[in-house]
């Protein structure tokens, strides 16, 4: 069963990390942009796990959710 509350919390964390990565990128802080981007990806992986899926990183810079 999907825990909607858990998904909502993870989505909020994903949004926050993505916003931070964007802000760091525009401020020129590439190191922290990478850290926040990695944190956002981890939140996305957690969401996929909660939904019974996994995130696969392809050779191209795209992501797809695989059941």
C-alpha positions in Angstrom: 0.0 0.0 0.0 1.3 3.4 -0.9 1.8 5.7 2.0 0.7 9.1 0.6 2.0 11.0 3.6 5.5 9.5 3.1 5.4 10.3 -0.6 4.4 13.9 0.1 7.2 14.4 2.6 9.7 12.9 0.1 8.3 15.1 -2.7 8.8 18.2 -0.5 12.4 17.2 0.2 13.0 16.6 -3.5 11.5 20.0 -4.4 13.7 21.7 -1.8 16.9 20.0 -2.9 16.2 20.8 -6.6 15.5 24.4 -5.7 18.8 24.6 -3.8 20.7 23.0 -6.6 19.2 25.6 -9.0 20.1 28.5 -6.7 23.6 27.2 -6.2 24.1 26.8 -9.9 23.0 30.4 -10.6 25.2 31.7 -7.8 28.2 30.0 -9.4 28.8 27.5 -6.6 29.2 24.3 -8.7 30.3 22.1 -5.8 27.2 22.7 -3.7 25.0 22.5 -6.8 26.3 19.0 -7.4 25.8 18.1 -3.8 22.2 19.4 -3.8 21.6 17.7 -7.2 22.8 14.4 -5.8 20.5 14.8 -2.7 17.6 15.5 -5.0 18.3 12.3 -6.9 18.4 10.4 -3.7 15.0 11.7 -2.8 13.7 10.7 -6.2 15.1 7.2 -5.6 13.3 7.0 -2.3 10.0 8.0 -3.9 10.5 5.3 -6.6 11.3 2.8 -3.9 8.1 3.7 -2.0 6.1 3.2 -5.2 7.7 -0.2 -5.8 9.9 1.0 -8.7 13.5 1.9 -9.2 15.3 4.7 -11.0 17.8 3.7 -13.7 20.4 6.0 -15.0 20.9 5.5 -18.7 24.0 6.3 -20.7 22.2 9.4 -21.8 21.5 12.1 -19.3 17.9 10.9 -18.9 16.2 8.9 -16.2 13.4 6.5 -16.5 11.4 4.7 -13.8 11.5 0.9 -14.3 8.9 -1.3 -12.5 
